[in-house]
Amino acid sequence: MLTLPVLRAAKFAWRAYYPSRLLRLYLPVFAAIVWCLLVISVLPRQVLAHDPAAYMQDHAEGINLLKIARDAVLLDGANSIDGPLWSLQWEMWFSLLLPLYVFVAVKLERGWLQMAFVLCAVSALGTVAVASHPSLEYMPAFGIGALFAAALPRVTGLADRVNRQPGRRTAVTWVALTVVASLLITARWTLAPVLPARLLGVTAFPVLLGAALFVFIALGSAGARRFLTTPVVRWLGMISFSLYLTHEPIVVGVAQLLPRGLEDWSGIISVPLSLVVGWAFYRVVEKPAHRFSQWVKQRLTPVAA
């Protein structure tokens, strides 16, 4: 998503990219933090320290300006104010390091498939060997995405070879690849009962490989494209970032309000409520923020002579 525009531009305007990208990420994040603080002001989380559920206990920490600032900066992890922000730190680092990713991806695109396996291995080894430095676990995923973009003709060429198979072999191959991708991406849960805790990080290899395989399926399978372009899926994709930013305080808040014995209703209530709030956040915050970031980008992009 970020790499392709760089590769397709005759002369990419980096001075326009950085302000635009930072606005695109930070404006919704700031608004999401305000949303979370509003919910927490109504439903204080200190009482969660006595909740029997570990998930609820994880959200019992107090709030101060330092924690809010850490969440807002995005470059050094996140607290429990809005848990999903932990992953956006890697999105932010990738956005800042995009020139390096593009340079390396272009240099290595001929061996994109082999390098994808290497990056999966780096993620797994980094998780096990350097557990205190999670960047080695998460940043390789962005490298695979950059490789796919740089080697897009090769990737689509491989998909075309699958689609040129005679008879029903094409459909069977895509179904088989989907099954394999599903098994790979869920490996952490399926292997957890049989792996020692210290080795559970090796499952990053199959999980990341499964995610990459799903991207390949989305690019090449006609059936996958039909499914991914249905109105419901397109709508969910449209609000996905907003939903990601806003759902956790709803989940925690609903769980707080439900009386003992009705915990099973938490998902039934919080899922549709999260979808409604996610849609509203998209309309009120994310969409205007995106338009503003694009306006800034256009203003800073040099006019071609």
ChimeraX attribute file (.defattr): number of C-alpha atoms within 10 A of each C-alpha:
attribute: neighborCount
match mode: 1-to-1
recipient: residues
	/A:1	8
	/A:2	15
	/A:3	20
	/A:4	15
	/A:5	11
	/A:6	19
	/A:7	15
	/A:8	10
	/A:9	9
	/A:10	8
	/A:11	10
	/A:12	14
	/A:13	15
	/A:14	15
	/A:15	12
	/A:16	18
	/A:17	21
	/A:18	16
	/A:19	15
	/A:20	22
	/A:21	19
	/A:22	14
	/A:23	18
	/A:24	20
	/A:25	20
	/A:26	16
	/A:27	18
	/A:28	24
	/A:29	25
	/A:30	16
	/A:31	17
	/A:32	25
	/A:33	20
	/A:34	14
	/A:35	17
	/A:36	18
	/A:37	18
	/A:38	13
	/A:39	16
	/A:40	18
	/A:41	10
	/A:42	9
	/A:43	16
	/A:44	16
	/A:45	22
	/A:46	15
	/A:47	14
	/A:48	19
	/A:49	15
	/A:50	11
	/A:51	14
	/A:52	9
	/A:53	10
	/A:54	11
	/A:55	11
	/A:56	19
	/A:57	16
	/A:58	15
	/A:59	20
	/A:60	18
	/A:61	15
	/A:62	12
	/A:63	16
	/A:64	8
	/A:65	8
	/A:66	9
	/A:67	14
	/A:68	19
	/A:69	13
	/A:70	14
	/A:71	25
	/A:72	21
	/A:73	15
	/A:74	21
	/A:75	15
	/A:76	13
	/A:77	16
	/A:78	22
	/A:79	19
	/A:80	19
	/A:81	24
	/A:82	23
	/A:83	19
	/A:84	16
	/A:85	22
	/A:86	17
	/A:87	13
	/A:88	18
	/A:89	20
	/A:90	21
	/A:91	18
	/A:92	18
	/A:93	15
	/A:94	19
	/A:95	19
	/A:96	15
	/A:97	11
	/A:98	20
	/A:99	14
	/A:100	10
	/A:101	20
	/A:102	21
	/A:103	13
	/A:104	15
	/A:105	24
	/A:106	16
	/A:107	13
	/A:108	16
	/A:109	19
	/A:110	14
	/A:111	13
	/A:112	23
	/A:113	16
	/A:114	11
	/A:115	17
	/A:116	21
	/A:117	17
	/A:118	15
	/A:119	22
	/A:120	27
	/A:121	21
	/A:122	21
	/A:123	26
	/A:124	26
	/A:125	20
	/A:126	22
	/A:127	25
	/A:128	21
	/A:129	14
	/A:130	13
	/A:131	14
	/A:132	10
	/A:133	11
	/A:134	14
	/A:135	16
	/A:136	20
	/A:137	24
	/A:138	21
	/A:139	17
	/A:140	22
	/A:141	22
	/A:142	18
	/A:143	21
	/A:144	25
	/A:145	20
	/A:146	25
	/A:147	27
	/A:148	24
	/A:149	24
	/A:150	26
	/A:151	20
	/A:152	16
	/A:153	11
	/A:154	17
	/A:155	18
	/A:156	15
	/A:157	13
	/A:158	13
	/A:159	19
	/A:160	14
	/A:161	11
	/A:162	17
	/A:163	18
	/A:164	10
	/A:165	12
	/A:166	9
	/A:167	8
	/A:168	9
	/A:169	13
	/A:170	18
	/A:171	17
	/A:172	11
	/A:173	15
	/A:174	20
	/A:175	16
	/A:176	12
	/A:177	17
	/A:178	20
	/A:179	12
	/A:180	14
	/A:181	23
	/A:182	16
	/A:183	15
	/A:184	21
	/A:185	22
	/A:186	15
	/A:187	20
	/A:188	19
	/A:189	10
	/A:190	13
	/A:191	13
	/A:192	14
	/A:193	10
	/A:194	8
	/A:195	14
	/A:196	10
	/A:197	10
	/A:198	11
	/A:199	14
	/A:200	19
	/A:201	21
	/A:202	23
	/A:203	27
	/A:204	25
	/A:205	24
	/A:206	21
	/A:207	22
	/A:208	27
	/A:209	22
	/A:210	24
	/A:211	18
	/A:212	21
	/A:213	19
	/A:214	19
	/A:215	14
	/A:216	18
	/A:217	20
	/A:218	18
	/A:219	15
	/A:220	21
	/A:221	21
	/A:222	14
	/A:223	13
	/A:224	16
	/A:225	13
	/A:226	10
	/A:227	14
	/A:228	14
	/A:229	12
	/A:230	10
	/A:231	10
	/A:232	11
	/A:233	12
	/A:234	13
	/A:235	12
	/A:236	14
	/A:237	14
	/A:238	15
	/A:239	21
	/A:240	16
	/A:241	18
	/A:242	25
	/A:243	21
	/A:244	17
	/A:245	23
	/A:246	26
	/A:247	24
	/A:248	19
	/A:249	25
	/A:250	20
	/A:251	18
	/A:252	20
	/A:253	20
	/A:254	19
	/A:255	20
	/A:256	19
	/A:257	12
	/A:258	13
	/A:259	9
	/A:260	9
	/A:261	7
	/A:262	10
	/A:263	14
	/A:264	11
	/A:265	12
	/A:266	18
	/A:267	14
	/A:268	10
	/A:269	14
	/A:270	20
	/A:271	13
	/A:272	11
	/A:273	16
	/A:274	21
	/A:275	19
	/A:276	15
	/A:277	17
	/A:278	24
	/A:279	22
	/A:280	15
	/A:281	22
	/A:282	21
	/A:283	14
	/A:284	12
	/A:285	18
	/A:286	24
	/A:287	17
	/A:288	15
	/A:289	20
	/A:290	19
	/A:291	13
	/A:292	16
	/A:293	23
	/A:294	19
	/A:295	13
	/A:296	17
	/A:297	21
	/A:298	15
	/A:299	11
	/A:300	16
	/A:301	15
	/A:302	13
	/A:303	7
	/A:304	5
	/A:305	3
